Structure formats: C-alpha cells, structure tokens
Amino acid sequence: MEEKKLNRLKVILAEKNLSNKWLSEQLGVGQATISKWVTNSSQPNLEMLLRMSECLQVSLEELVRFDALPKIEKKKITYKT
C-alpha cells in the first residue's frame, strides 16, 4: 500500500482554522500557488518558508519537519587493494 505524505502546511492551516486564501493574501501570492504547496505539486523557496513561519506563528522547524522521512542506513565501504 502506498504511504500517503502529510503536508505540514496543510496540517498547520487546518489546526489554526486558516484558509489558503488568507495565507495567499498575507504572502502576496496567488491562491493557486498556495494550493500547489498544500498538495505537494510544488514547493516554496526558503524566503517564502520563512515568511510563512512568521505569518503562521510557527517555527521553521515545525513547518518543514522531516521526522517522517525514512532513516538512511549507513553501510561500511571496503576497498580492494
């Protein structure tokens, strides 16, 4: 079964009872842009992430939390001489 990715921006907007329209007005971008961000069709740049964290009153870490990423297994590399 395919694992569904949760979008942190979508979750935060829902928790704070805020709309895509509200965020688009705060950031000065179109609602279509916000829609792309909350559906993972595209990603905001770092400057926009910082502005979003200020508008939403959450830390940047909270906005881009990576705890759901799979752990990368370290492998020992050996060389033949």
Helices and strands as residue ranges (DSSP letters): H 8-15, H 20-27, H 31-38, H 46-56, H 60-63
